[in-house]
Amino acid sequence: MRQPSRFILASGLLAAIGLSCAQLAVAGSLTVYTALEDDEISDYMAVAKKAMPDIDFHVLRLSTGDLAARLLAEGKSPRNDVIWGFAVTNMLDPRIRDNLQPYLPEAAKKLPDIYKGADGKWFAATGYMAAFCVNTERLKSKDLPMPKSWEDLTNPAYKGEIVMPSPAASGTGYLQIAAILQGMGDDKGWQLIKEINPNVAQYTSSGSRPCKMARTGEYAIGASFAFPAMQSIEQGFPVKMVIPSDWVGYELEASGIMASTQNLKDAKRFLDWTVSPDAAELYKKYKEIITIPGVEPSEQAVKAGLPDDVSKVLYPMDFEKSAKERADIIKKWQQVTAK
């Protein structure tokens, strides 16, 4: 009688082992392209992996310009399943948008229309806005005034003291230029950009880099976005965050699923997670713009100078216009800023 029992036990054990191996064998693999910052990606993915332990994530981070170039180069044969946190201005390029398939998580369907595509191909849970990082110690040592607006940056006293991101490589750089042009009109906008250019020491490929260069005292002013300014203040650097009094550009960080993905189920699960309460709580640590209803800015962000309601200071960007005119604007910017 015992032999059958042992046989049943052994069979059950083997079946359990077999099931476990089978589960491992079918574990999902997801390739994600993103333009989010490195430090935030590591935090997000640590939590995402706990929520989806059966998915093997492969995340490639590139600057906005480099990611756009990669997506265009891969064309109809992309190597990724998902685009996550990519400038919506770039996402709206038909050559990229046409390679996406419609999918909106349930939580994303509740977002205001401006934060999701009418075709259902993208949504944005977060965004970022223009801000100056001003090194107060360097400003004081050089007896320079505190800048309050884009027009203030034309002051010859700032010559060699300003760092800005290149709109050709950085989403932050492009939103800054696009907001000025949309707000002032082409003639006045390009004139302002021309007048700021002589004061710019260098243009960087990263939107956060100008702030990081300013906070260490290399330069007095880094035209960047709000998060690195808030982060610098929290870390104790002598930085003041200045939200320009005029033409405060912003960008949405869009996400979507490639039409060619072979991992649709896991791709949907991941995008569902990006608008989950767990993700929203993490965004408060890094984001100045969170589109998910009911999520308030962190105490540290407000203390650093972020408005309670950022929508009141943002310039109402026309993202379709930004996307359509991007190539022409970058070409002219390169001509205008050539030294």
N, C-alpha and C positions, 0 to 999 in steps of 0.2 A: 504493500500500500504506500510505503514511503517513497519508492522510486518515482511513481507518477507525480507525487507532490514535489519532489526535488526537480523533476523535469519541468513541471509547470512554473516553479519559482525561477529556474534558470531561463526558461523561455520568456517569462515576464521581464526578467532583468535584461536579456538580450534585446527584447522589443523596446524597452525603455531607452537602452543605449542607442539602438537604431533610430528611434524617434529623435533623441537628442542630436545625433549626428545629422539627421535629415534637416532638423531645424537650423543647425549651423550652416548646412550646405545651401539653404535657401535664404540665408541672411541677406538683406538688401544692400546694395552698393549705390551710393548717390554722389554724383559729382556736382559741386556747387561753385559757381563763379560769383565773386562779390567784389565791391569796391569799398566796403566798410573798413574801418581802421583795424590794424592788427590787434591792438590791446582789447578792443571790444569783442572782436571775433572769438578770441580765446575764452572769454567769459561766457558768451552766448553758447558756444559749442559745448562747453563743459556741462551746461544745464540741458541742452538739446540731446546730448548723448545719454543722459540719465533718463530722459523721457522716451527716447527711441533707441534702446540698447541693441536692438537687432539690426540697425542700419550702420553700415560702414561708410562714414563720411569722408569725402575727398574735397577739401576746400581750397580753391585757388583765389588768392587776393591780388588784385592789380589796381593801380590808380584808375580813375574814371576813363581817362583818355586811352590808356593802354588796354583796358578791358574792352572798350568800344572797338579798338583796332583788332583785338583778337576775335571778337564776335563777328566782325565784318570779314576777317580773313577766313574764318571757318565756314561762313556762309550757311548753306543748306545742310552742311554736315558737322554741326556743332558737337563738341566733345563733352559738353555739360548737360545735365538734366534740368538744372534750375539756375535762374539769375536771382540774386538776393542782394537787396540794398544797393541798387545801381541808379545813378541819376536819371530821373524820369525824362529829362530833356534828351538824353541819349537813347533811352528805351523807346521813345517815340519815333526814332529814326525808322522809316518803313523797312529798311533792310534788316533791322533787328526785330521790330515788332511783328513783321510777317512770319518770323520763325518761332513765334510763341503760340501757345494754344490757350483758349479761354479756360480760366479757373479762378474762382473767388472763394476763399474759405467763408464759412458762415459768418464769422466775426467781421470779415472784410466787407461783406455785403451791407453791413450796418454803417460803414464809413460814409461821410459826406461825399458827394459825387466828385469833387475836386481831387479826392484822394484815391480814386480808382478809375480804371479805363472804362469807357462806355461799351467797349467790345469785350469786357471781362478778361482781358489778357494781362492786366497788371493791377497792382494795388500798392499803396505805400503806407506802412505803419509808422514810419519815422521820416525825419527830414533834418536839414541843417540850414543855418542862416548866417549871413555875413556879420563879422564883428572884427574890431581892431584889438590886437593884443599890444598894449602899450607898457613898455618897461619904465616904471616911474623913476627908478634910480638913474637910468641913463638920460631920461628926459630932464631931470633936475640938474645933473652934472653938466649938461650942455645948454641949460637955460632955454629949453624949448617949450612952447605952449602945448597944452593938452589938446589933441585933435578931437573934434566933435562931429565932423562930417567928411564926406568925400572931397568936397571943395576945399576943406582945410588942408588936405594933403598936397595941394598945389603950392603951398607956402615954400619959398626958396630956402627957408631955414631948415627944412627937412631933407635937403639934398644929401643923398647917400645914407639916409637913416630909415628908409622904408623897404620892406621886402613884401612881394606879392606873389601869389601863385599864377602860373601861366594858364590861361583859359584853353590852350591847346592840349594840355595834359591833365588839368585838374578841374573837377566839377565845381569846386569852390571858386576857382579863378573865372570860370565861365559865368557862373551866376552873378558874380560881382559886376562883370562887364555888361551882361544882358540886362540887369536891373537898371544900370545907369542909362543905357541906350533906350530902354522902354520908358523909363521915367522922364528923361530929359528930351527925348527925340534924338535922331541921328546927329544932326549938326552940332547941337550943344553938347551931346554926350561924347562924341569923338573929340571935340575940343577940350573937354575936361580930361579925358584920358591922355591926350597929348600933353597937357599941362602937368599932370601927375608924373608922367614918364621920366623926366629929368631927375626927379628925386628918388627914383627906385634904384636901389643898389643891385638887386637881382630878382629874377622871376624863377620860382621854384616849380618842380613838377608835382609837388604835394600840397594839398590845401592846408594841412596842419603844420607843415614845415615853417612857414613864416612866423607863426606864433612861437614855435619852439626855439627859433633863432632869436626872437626878440626877448623871450623870457630869460635866456642865459646872458643877455647883455651885448650880443653881437650887433644888434640894431635897436633903435628906439621903438619902431612901429612895425608890427607884422599884420598885414591885412589877411585875415584868416576866416575862421568860422567860430561860433560861440563855444563849442565844447572844449577845444584845447585851451581856450582862454579860462574857462571855468576850472578845468583840470589844473592849470598852472597856478591859479589862485589857491586852490585847495592844497596843492603841494608846497605852498609857501614861497613861490617865486614873487618878485616885486612887480606884479602885473596888474594892470587895471583893464577890465573889459569895457570897451566902448562900442555901443550899438550905434552906428551912424544915424544922424538925425535925418538923413535923406537917402532915398533909394536903397532900402534894406532888402537886398535880394535874398532869395531862399531857394532851396532845391529839395525835392522829395526823393526819398530812397525807395525805388520801386522794385518789386519782386514778381516773378512769373515763371511759368513752366515751358520748357522747349517743346515744340510740336513733335520733335523726333525722339523724345525720351522713351526708353524701354522700361523705365522704372516709375511709371505714372503713379501707382499707389503710394510708394514711399515719397515721391515728390510732393504729392498732395498732403501727406502727413506732415512733412517738414514745413510747408507753407502754412498749414493749419497752426503749427506750433508758433510760427513767427508772430501771430496775432493772439496768442494765448495769454492768460493772466501772468504766467511765469515769465514770459518774454517781456511783457509790458513793464513788469517790476524791474527787470534788468535795464530796460531802455532809460529809465529815470536816472540811472548812473551815468549815462553817456550822451543822451539826446536832449537838445533844446526844443525840438519839435516832435511831439508824439501825437499821432492822429487818433489813437484809440480813445473813444469817449470815456470820461471819468478818470483819466490818468493825469494827476497834477504834477507840476515840476517839483523836483526835490528841494528841500530846504537849503542845501548847499548851492544849488543853481540860482535860487532867488537871492541868496546872500552874496553871490558873486556878481549880481547885477542883471540877471535875466528877468525880463518883465513877467509879471504874474500871468498875463495873457499876451503871448507873443504875436498873436494874430493882429493885434492893434498897431504893431509897428512894422509889420512886413509889407513890402510893396506887392501888390496883387499881380504876380508874375503870369504872363501868358506863355505857358509851357509849349504849346503847339507852335507858337511864333518863335520861341527860343530854339526849338528843334529844327524848324524849317530854315532858319537863318544862320544856324551854327557855323557851317562851313564858310560862308561869306564873312561872318563876323570875325572868325579866327584869322582868316586870310588878311583882312584889313587891319586887325590888331597887330599882326606880325609886321606889317608895313609901317604902322604908326609908331610902334615901340622900337623899331630897329635903331640900333645905336652905332 
